Amino acid sequence: MPTDFERDTDAPGAILPLTSADAGEDLDAFAPLILDTRRREEAFRDWPTTKKAKAVAALQHIASLHSMTDWDEEQLLRYLGCPIKTRSELDDLDRDQIDRCRLYVATVASTACQVVTMSDRRAVVLELGRIVHDRRLDAKSLRKALERTGADDISALEYVRLGEISSAARAARAAAGLRREAISESGGPFGNVPRVHLSPGRIGQYLAGSRDLLGDAVFNFIGEHLGSCEACDAAVERAAQ
Ligand SMILES: [Zn+2]
């Protein structure tokens, strides 16, 4: 089954309408500023220093997300939920609006760089973009949602660091109030069974010593997590037998 973004990127004309390509380079387009530092300098020339510094910082985070995901600039902006299309729209933003945008893309970039593979990084961007869109969250609330310890006794960010992006998305959505938390302690016959945070696939990769597949950071964090989580430790023991 193709995921949403695969379907999307395969569609002809999904990135830019043909007319704008026919018209040649659009000098007022915002997206080229992400990678073109010379054009960026020129665009921000008359801006106040602080506004300019915040915009440059935001664009640097977007540029690092661009290299992490290998999406083109327009696609990336769309998946981040950015409503800005032109330099004039960017000019109209005030310093605080730009700073909120900076904090948001900084949060997405720092979360995405916890995992190694491009598909995991793309999944992080898409999931965070969706949560912010669905819940109309600001960047600060998104950070809080990622860091909040949920019903599984770990946070969404910890799930990301374990390489478990789907569980991370579920935990973040619950923390953001988009979804009821899973029944815990009191509910049902499995209420007292402690939650295993690692998927069987991840446990297999860990036991096989697949550092290159998981990335050093994820591999090491799994080791660290096993030291403090009895449920996952026992699951790894069982799988190793
Ligand atoms: Zn665990």
Residues whose N, C-alpha, C, O or C-beta is under 5 A from the ligand:
A	BS01	ZN	R195 V196 H197 C229 C232
